């Protein structure tokens, strides 16, 4: 046995611990100054809470500078809102009957009356283009309602025969129909209401000069490229209004349901807010119960929970102050910060009552508690923050946001644990009696057994862990990436059931957008271009990759074909694109003069660009990239040099999210390791020992990742967070173990004895903090969303495995390292 020498780092560590001890005395001597300073900070930042914003949109997954997002924003400025709310109506029989059509008309009108709804498309106003002699008639399908069985039969045949209606407005069985609600593109402004009032108040008898002036002013005020898109809150008000109509207009024979990406955003936002507060409250109750069950002292329940809750509150106030947006991933933050704050407090309280047990007064006990645990608590905060800081480089924006918000919150928890908690201990009247002696209790017996096993059979313990890690690596290789927000919702929720029904019967509930740009004015009159696009759309209709296939696609070509057929005696043989440029232009001019405004949504004013909208099924985003790659390649090859083709829409955003998922995972894990490992080396004062101490931190990550394929849990934007969070939290226990082991090893020179002493004095705090942390995450198993349940299960499990690694694997590794050092020392002497 050799007695370790005090190194320069040991002396520095001793000085830092002494400084923390003096800080404990300051908090005791001037507690109200500390409390006042933190209260002022809380009050100041709280004033920013009204500015809190929530963003769960599909765009929010990508950074503002991401090329896919820039293209998507430009598309919306040009052609309007891409995201639509799809209202599904199901009946027990044929929808083509007077009663159903009347109810459908009433629902259609009610939807159009909702503020900030741009338009509603359904069978009620579906375009019908017919020719009568030399006259072109473009009207709504149900403009002339059938009056007798023969007319209803004719309507039924017309619906079945028209490709614009089939699988777009009605399904094959004619028992389901959809109404597609498109919100306004831009946010409402006071000028909108003023313009409406001016039009209502306008005196038409005064002449048209004033009207022209008013219209000129209106055009000047039209939205520009810098105008703000309609806000989530405005879209959510539309959805809430539709929900009211569902209740008032639907019944067992006329079932109404909603789907679409705006509804998915709405549901995520609602559940995010509800569950975040609900499970924060449940977490507080559960943590309080655990602390009281273990310590039997209300002071160790009330103060830690109070301090931790304030740190959560302070973190969200800071988010508002810095203009940060609450996204889906922020839902994990309250549980994480509560657990970390309580864990910090437990370590400080444990040391505090150890000092009380030996007879110290409150001032001396605070000095000892901060001197004994302050450095370790600070290092655990820095390493956990460092582990989560690794997400800053992620391309997925919600993940990158966690890389900023979570470290900020952890540092807030650190501040409140090391400043507010000692000050509150100083001013809170409670009996300075020690904790109940449980040296023979179940916790301590378990820790003693762990110390005995790891120091008596260190080689066997290490070998067993390494075999387990190797087996887990085989399973880790089977992990599959995923980005499938629909699967986050449980079966039985309207959004999931209706979306699946739409995908099965209508070919999709979301949309892919294609822009064909001829690059010249009236380029869309070119028959060569239109025929090329027609062939490309046939390719789109037939393409299937990994089971992904588009539903109905609509474009200018539908109008071209309808016009040509109508102007040729309504003969179906003429349902085609003319070969003559002048004829195409003439037919389109007739269509514009017919009073229809359908062209506004699918072409630009110069007739140089057209928009193609294709329904898409809502499937796992991992399936989209290969499909979209094949689509883009084939579509562009067919169109050739006739035009430039751009692909965008919600589906492109989902595919873009999946493409960066794996890269984000690998990069964040490597960066987390590179941040935490040097801190561990600095703490223990040795590169070799620091690297070896990282093994117990990697083991729980590997074990947890191995569980994912076994349980059928994919790697998505939520489970991506687990590795770095688990690494940051696992390091906390390792730091407390290594910090105290180094202290006792320097004092005794006996590694087994240092292990026993460490687990005797610190082991209980390690166990309690692990129970608290895991409970704070396991509570998410009761959440509504499947993804949050998976996250809670995996993160809670990783914390339990991390604790076992720190009381079994870490001690065994330190004993083996000490033996190796002793042999090396003897060999060098010999």
N, C-alpha and C positions, 0 to 999 in steps of 0.2 A: 504494500500500500504506500502511495506517495501522497504528500500533502501539497495540493495545488498552491502556487504562489499568487499573490495579489498582483494583477496586471494593472496597467494604466487605465484600461477600460473598467476594471473592477473598481478602481478608485473613483473614476468619473461617475460610475453608476451609484456609488455610495454617496457622492456629493449631490447627485440629482435626488436621491431618496431623502437626503437631509433637507433639501430645498422643499420637497413636497411636505415633509414633516413641519417645516416652519410655516408653510401655507396653511396647514391644518390649524396651527396656533392662531394665525391671522383670522381665519374664518371663525374661530371661537371668540377671539377678542373683539372683532368688529363685524359681527354677523349681519347687523341691519344695513350696513353700507353695501355688503355683497348682495343682500336681498333687494335693496333699493335699486342698485345698478341694473340688475337683471329684470326687475319689474318695469323700469323705464324702457328697456330694450323691447320687452314683450308688448308693452302698450303702444310704442311707436310703430313697430312692424305690424301690429294687429290692425292698424288703421287701413292697411292695404288689402284686407280680406275681401271687401266688396268688389275688387277688381279680378277675383279668381275666375279663370277660364278653364273649361273642360273641352278637350278635342279628342274624339274617338273615330274621326273620319278615316277613310282609306288613305287619303293623302298624308295623314299624320304619320304613317309608317315610314315615309321617305323624307329626307331632308329637303328644305326649300330649294336648294341648288341642284337636286338630283335631276338629270336630263328627262327622265320619264315624267316627273312632276311638272317640269317646265312646259313640256309638250302638252300635258293634260290641262294646265291652266290656260295656255294659249288657245287650245281647242274650245274651252268653255267660253272664253271671251268672243270667239268667232261664231260658234253655233249654239250656244246656250248650255243649260244644265244637262250634264250627262247622266246624273243619278236620278232615278225615278222611283216612285212608290207604286207598286203593283198591287191592285186590289182584286182579289179572286172571289168570284161568286159561284157557288155550287148549288145545284138544284137536284131534286130527286128524279126529274124527268127532263124532257126536251125543253130547252130555254126558249124555243121559237113558239111562244104562245102569248096571247094578249096579256095575261096577268103578269107573267115574268117580265115581259118587255116594258110594261108600264112601271113596274117596280124598278127596273134597270134605268129607265128614263129619269125617275125621281132621284135615284141615287146619283146618277151622272150629273144632274143639275145641282144637287146639293154639294157635290165635290167641286164643281166649277165655282160655286159661291164662296168657297173657303178663301180667305185673304192670302195673297201671295202664291196662289196657284196659277201658273202660267196657262196651262191647258190640260184638258182631260181627253184622252183618246179611248174610244170603245166602239162597240157595235152601233151605239146610238148615233155617233157622228162619223162612222167609218166612211171613207170616200167612195162614192159610186160614180163612175164615169161612163156615160152612154151617149150615143149619137142618134139624132133624129133628123134624117135627111142630111142637110148641110149644117145642122145646128149641133153644137157640143154642149152637153148638159153635165155639170159637175155638181153633185149635191150629196147630202148625208144619206146614208143607207136607209135610215128609218124616218126620213123627212115625211114620207107618205106612209102612214102606218097601215098595215094590212087590215082589211075589214071582214074577210070571210075565209073559210078553210082553204079555198083555192089560192088566194093571195098569200096565205101563210105557207102553203106548200111551195109556191114560187119563190118566196123569200128564203125558205130553207134550202132550195136547190141553188139559189144565187150565192148563198153563204158557202155552201159546200164547193161550188165551182170556182170561186174567186180565190186565187192564191194569196191575196192581201189579207183575207180574213182567216183562212185555215191556219191553225196552230199559232195564230197571232192574237186574234180576239176570241176565238172559240177553239175548243179541243175537238178531237175526232168524233166524240160521242154526242156533241152538242148539249152536254149537261153542265159544262163549265164555261165561264166567260171571264174576261179580265177587263178592268178599267185601268189605264196607265196614266198616273198623275205626275205631271212635270212641274216642279216648283219654278218660281221666278229665278232668273240667273243672278240678279243683283239684289243686294240688301235694300230694304225699304228706306226711304229718306223723307224728311218733311216736305220736300218739293213735290213728291209724288201726290201727297194729299192735297197740296196747293193746286197742282195742275188739274186734279179731278174736280176740285171745287170750282176752279175757273171755268172748266168746260160745262159743268152743271149750270153755272150762273150766266153763261154767255148768252147775249141777246142776238139770236140769229137774224132778227129783222133789221139789225143795224148794218148788215152788209157783210161781204166776204173779206174786205181789206183787213179788218180787225182780226178775223179768224186766221188769215194767212200770217199775220204778225205773231199771233199766239202760237201757231204751229211752228213757225221759225224759231221762237224762243224755246219751244219744247224740244225741237231737234238739237238746238245748241246745248241743251241740258241732258241729252241722251248719254247713257253710260259710256265711258271711254275705257281703254285698256287698263287704266289705273283704278277703275271703280271696284268697290268691295263686293266680293261674291256674297250671296245670301248666307246669313249666319246659321250655325247649327241650331241656335235657339229658335230662329224663325222657321226652319224646317221642322223642328220638333213640335212647334205649335200647329203646323199643318197636320202632322201625324196624330197629335192629340185630338184634333178636330175630326179626323177620319175615324179614330177610335170611338168617338161619340156617335158618329153615323153608323158604325157597325152595330152598336147596341140598339139604336133607334130604328134602323131599317132592316136588320137581319132577324131571322127566326129559324126554326128547324128546317123549313122548306126552302129557305133563301139564305144560305150560310155565307157570311162575308168574312174574309180574312185578308191580312196585309203581308207583304214581303217587300224585298228590295234592300239595297245597301243603305239608304237613309234610315229605314226602320231598324236595321242591324246596329247602326250607330246610335240611334235613339235608345235601344234596349241596353246596349253596352254602357251608355252614359248613365242611365237610370240605375241599373244594377250595380255599376261601379260605385256611385254615390251611396246607394243604400247599404250595400254589403261592407263598404269601407268603414262606415260609422257603426254599423251593427256589430261587425266582428272585432272592431277596436274595443267596443264596450264589452263584448263577451270575453275578449282576450284579457281585459283588465280584471274582470270578475274571476276568471280562471287563474290568472297569475296571483291575484290576491289570495285565493283559496289555497293555492300551492304553498305560498310563502307562510301563511298562517299555520297550515298543517305541519310544516317542517319546524318553524321557529317558535310558534306559540307566542309571538310578541306583535301587537298591533303596530308598533312603531316601525317594524321591519316590513310591514305590509303597506301602511299608509304613506310613509315618506318616499320609498322607492317608486311606488306607482304614481304618486303625485308628481314627482320630479320627472319621471319618464313621460307622462302624459303632457306635461308642459313642453318637453323637448319636441314632441310630435307637433303640438300646436305651433311652436316657434318655427319649426321647419316649414310648415305650410304657409305661415306668414311671410317667411323669407322668399318662398316661391312666388308669392303674389308681388312682393316688393321688387323682385328681379324680372317680373313679367313672364315667368315660366308657366307653361300650360299643364294642366292635369291630364294625363293620358291613361290608357288602360293599365300600363305597367306600374303606375303610381299606387295602384290598389294594394300592393304588397308592402308599401312603406310603413303604415302605422304599426302593423304587427312586428315588423323588423325593428323599428326604433323603440317600441315598447319593450321588447325582449332584451335588446342591447342595453337600454337604460337601466332596466331592473337588474340585469346581470352585473353591470358596473356597481350598482348600489349594494348588491349582495356581497360582493368581494370587500367593499369598504366596511360594511356593517360587520361582516365576519371578523375582520381584523380588529375593528373597534371593540367588539365584545370579548375578543381574546385578551385585549388590554384591560378591559373592565374586570375580567375573571382574575387577573393577577393583582388587582387592587388599584389601578390607575384611576384618577379622576377624569372628568369629561374632557378637559383641555389636554391632558396627557394621552388619553385614549385617541383623540382626534389626531394628535401628532403622530402617534404610532400607526393608526389606520392609514393615513395619507402617506407616511413614510414607507410603510410595508407594502401597500397595494397601489399607491398613486402612479408610480412609474409603469407598473404592469397594466393598469387600466388605461393609461395614456397610450401605451404601445398597442394594446388590443384595439383601441379606437382608430389609431393610425393605420394599422394593418388591415382592419376591416374596411375602412374608407379607401385604402389603397387597392384592395381587391375589387371593390365596386367601381373605383375610378377607371378601371380597365375598360368599362363599357363606353367611355367617352368616344372611342374611335369607331364604334359600331355605325354601320350605315343605316340600320333600322332606327328611326328617330326615337320611338318610345324607349328603346333599349339605351340609346345614347343619353336620353334625358335622365334615366336612372343613374347613369355614370356621373351626372352632376348633382342631382337632387339627393341621392342616397348618401354620398360622402358628406354633403352639407348637413344632412340630418344627423349623421353619426357624430360629426364634430360638435353639433349642437347638444346631442345627448352627452358627449364627453364634457362639455362646458358645464352643463347643469349637474352632472354627477360629481365633478371635482370642485365645484364652487357652491351651487345652491344647496346640495345635500348636506355638506359639512356645516353650512350656516344654519340650516333648518335643524340639524341635530343639536346645534349649540343653543337655539332658542326654544326648542320643544321640550316641555317638562315631561320627563319619563324617568322611571326608576333605573338607576345605573346598576342594575344587576345583570350578571352574565347570563349567557344562554344556558338552557338545560344541558347538563352533561349527558352526551349520548355516545361516549367512547365505546360503549358496548351495544349501541343501537344498530339497526339493520344497515344504515348507510355506512357507518364506520366499519362494520364487520366486512361489508362488501369491498370497501376500499383497502382494508388491511389484507384481504384475500388477494386482491389484484396486485398489491405491492409484493406479497410473498411469492406469488406465481411468477411475476415478471422478473424478480431478482433471483429466484432459485432456478428457473428454467428459461433464461433469457433467449438462448439459441432456439429452443423449441417454439417459443412464443413468436419470435421473428419469422421463423420458417413457416409457421402456420399462417401468419398474416400474408406473407409473400405468396403462398400457394393460393390463398383466397383472392389476392389482387390479380394474379395471373388468370385465374378462372373468370374473374369479372371482366378482364380485358377482352376475352372472347365474346362476351355478350355485348360489350360496348361497341364492338365493330358492327353490330347489327342495328345500331340506332339509325332511324330514318328522319330526315327533316320534314317539316310540315308547316303550312300556314293556312289553316282551315277554320276561320272564325265561326262558321256555322256549327261546327262540331263542339264549340264551347258551350252551346245552349243544349240543355237536356231535352230528350224526347218529350213531346207533349206541350212544349212552348209554341205559341202561334207562329213566331218567326221561323222556327225550324220546320214545323209541319207544313206550313203554306209554301215555303221555299221548295221543299222536296216535292210537293204536289205540282208546283209550277214547272220544276225541272222535268218531271215525268210526263206531264201532259202538254206542255207548251214549249219545251226545248230550252227553257232557261228563265231565270228571274233577274238576271243582271245583264249587262250589255258590254259589247266590245265595239269600239268606234274606229272606222277607217276613213281617212281623208285622202281623196284623189285630187291632186292639184295639177291642172293642165299647164299652168304658168302663163296663160294668155287669156285676154278677154274673149268671152263667148267660146272658150275652148271646149265647153261641154256640149256644143252643137256638132262637134266632130264625130261622125259615125264610126270612124276607125277606133277612136278612143272608147266610145260607148260599147262597141262590140267587144273590145278587149276587156273592159271592165265586166261585161256580162259573162264572158268566159271565166274570168277570175272569180266571180261570184258563184258560178257553178262549181268551180273548184272548192270554194269555201263551203258550199252546201254539202259536198261529198267527203270533205277531209275529216278523218277521225284518227286521233293519236292517243294511245293509252285510254281509250274509252271516252275521250273528250271530243264532242262534236257540237257545232253551233246549231242553234235553232233558226227561226225565221230571220232573214236579213232584209231590210228595207232600204230603198235608195231612190234616186232620181229615175233609175231604169224602170221601176214599177210604173211611174207616171208616163214615161215614154211609151211603154207597151200598151197601157190602158188607152192612151190617146190614139195611138195608131189603130187599135182595134175598134174603138168607138167611132172614129172617122171613116172606117171602112165597113159600115153596116153592122157593127158589133159582132163581126165574124171572128170566132176564136182563132182562126188560121192567121189572122193579122196581129195576134198578140206577140209582137216582136218590135225590134228597134229598126226604124227606117234606115235605108242606106244612103239617103240623100240629105246633105247638110241643111239645105234650104228648107226641106220639108220638116226636119226636126225643129228648126227655129220657128217655123210657122205654127206647128202644132203646139209648141210650148207657149207661144204668144197667145194662142187661143185659150190655153189653159189659164194663163195669167188674167186674161180678160173675163174669164168665167166667174170670177169672184172668189175662187179658192185661194187661201194663203198657205197652202201646204209647202210650196217651194221655199218659203222663208226659212224653214227649219233644216233644209237639206242642201241648199246651194247658197253661195255668196251672191252679192248683188251684181257682180261682174260676170257671173256664170263661168267662172274659171275653176272653182272648187266645188266638189260634191262630198257629201257626208254619207257614209254607209254605216248603218247601225245593225248589229247582229246580236240576237239573244244568245246568251251563254249560260250553261248550267253552272251552279255554284258548287264547285268541287274543291278538293284539296289543291291549294295553290301550287304544290310541287308538281302537279300534273300539267299546269299551264305552259311552262317554258318550252318544252319540246313541241307542244301543239302550236304555240305562237311562232316558234322558229320556223316550223314547216309552213305555216300559213303565210308568214311574211315573205319567205323565200319563194314559194310557189306563186303567190299573188303578184309580187313584183316582177317575176320572170314573165308572167302572162301579160301584164300591162306594158312591160318593156319601157321603151323610151317615150311612150305617149304621154306619160304624166309621172309626177313624183307621188309616192304613196307613203302615208304616215299612219302608224297604228297607235292608238291610245285608248283611254277608258279605264274603268275600274279593274278590269281583268289584267290589263298591263301593269297596273299598280301592284296587284297581288303577286303577279309573276315576278316583278322586280324585287318585292320583299323577300321572296323565297330564294332568289339567286344570291342574295348577300347573307343569308342566314348562316350557312356553314362557315363562310369566311369570318363573319362576326364572332362565331363561337370559338374557333381556333385562336383568333387574334386576341380576344378578351381573356381567354384562359392563360395564354402565354404571357400576356402583359401583366395579369394579376400575379402570376408566379414571379415575374421579374421585379415587381414592386415589393412583394411581401418577403421574398427570400433575403434580400439585403437587410431588411429591417430585422429579420430573425438573426442573421449573422451579427448585426450590430448589438442586439440584445444579449446574445450569449458570448460575444467576444471571440468568435472563431468561425472561419469560413466552413471548415469541415463539419463542425457541430451544427452550424446553422443549416447546412444542406441536409444533414441527416435528420434534423428536427422537422424538415419539410415532408418527410415520408409519412408521418402520421396525419399530415394535413391533406396529402393527395389521396390517401386510402379512402376516406369517406366520399370524395368526389367520384372516384372510380367505381366504388360500390353503388352509389346512387345512380350514376349513369347506366350501370349494368342492369339496374332494376327496370329502366324505362322500356327496353324491348320486351322484357319478360311480362310486364304489366300492359303492354300495348300502348305505351305513352310516347308520342312523337317528340322530336325536338322542334319547338316552336318559339315564338317571341317570349313566352312565359318561361318555359323550361330551360331556355337558353340562359336565363339569369341564375339558375340553380348552382352551376359550377363555381362561378366567382363568389356568389353569396356564401356557399358552403365553405369555400376556401377561406374567405374572410372571417367567418364565424368559427371555423375549426381552429384557425390560428389563435383565436382568443384563449381557448383552454390551453393550447400548447404554450403560449406565452406565459400564462400564469404558472403552469407546471415548470417550464424551463427557468423562469425567473427565480422561483423559490428553490428549485433543485440546485441551480448554480450557487445560490447563497449558502445552502446547507453543505454542498459538496466542497466549497472553498473553506467552510468552517471545520469540516470533519475529515475530508480526504477519503471518505468511504461512500462509494456510489450507492450500494444497497441501503445503507443507513439514510443517505440523503433522499432516496426514493420514499422510504417509509415515513420520514419526517415531513416530506412535501405533501404526501397524500393524507397524513394525519392533520396537518394545519390548513392545507388549501384544498384538499380533495373534496370535502363536503361542499365548499363553495362552487367547485367545478361541477359537481353533480347537480346542485340546485340550479345553477345558471343553465345547465344543459336541459334540465327538465322544464325550466321556464321558457327557454328559447324554443324547444321542440313543441311545447304546448301552444305557444303563440302562433306557430305555423300549422299545427295539427287542427286548430280550431277552424281553419279554412276548409276542412273536409265537409263542413256543414254548409258551405257556400252554394249559391245557385248555379254558378258557372262551372262546367267540367274542368276547364283549364286551371281555374283557381284551386279546385279540389286537388288536381294532380300536383300543382305547385306546392300546396301545403303538405301533402303526403311525402313528396320526395325531399323537400327541404327539412321537414321535421325528422325524417329518417336519417338524413345525412348528419344532423346534429347529434343524434344518438350514437351513430357509428363513430363520429369524431370524438365523442367523450370516451368511448371504449378504447379507441386508438390511443388516447392520451393517458389512460390509466393502465394500459397493458403494453402496447407497442412502444410508446415513447420511453417508459422506464426501462424496458428490455434493451432498447437501442443504446440508452445512456450507460447501462451496466456493461454491455459489450464494448462500447467505445472506451470506457474507463479501463477495462481489462486490457484492451489493445494498447492503450497509452502506458499502462504499467509494464507490459512486456517490452514495449519499445524502449522504455526508460532503463529496464534491467539489461537489455541487449546493448544499449549504448554505453552503460557502465562497464559491462564485461568486455 
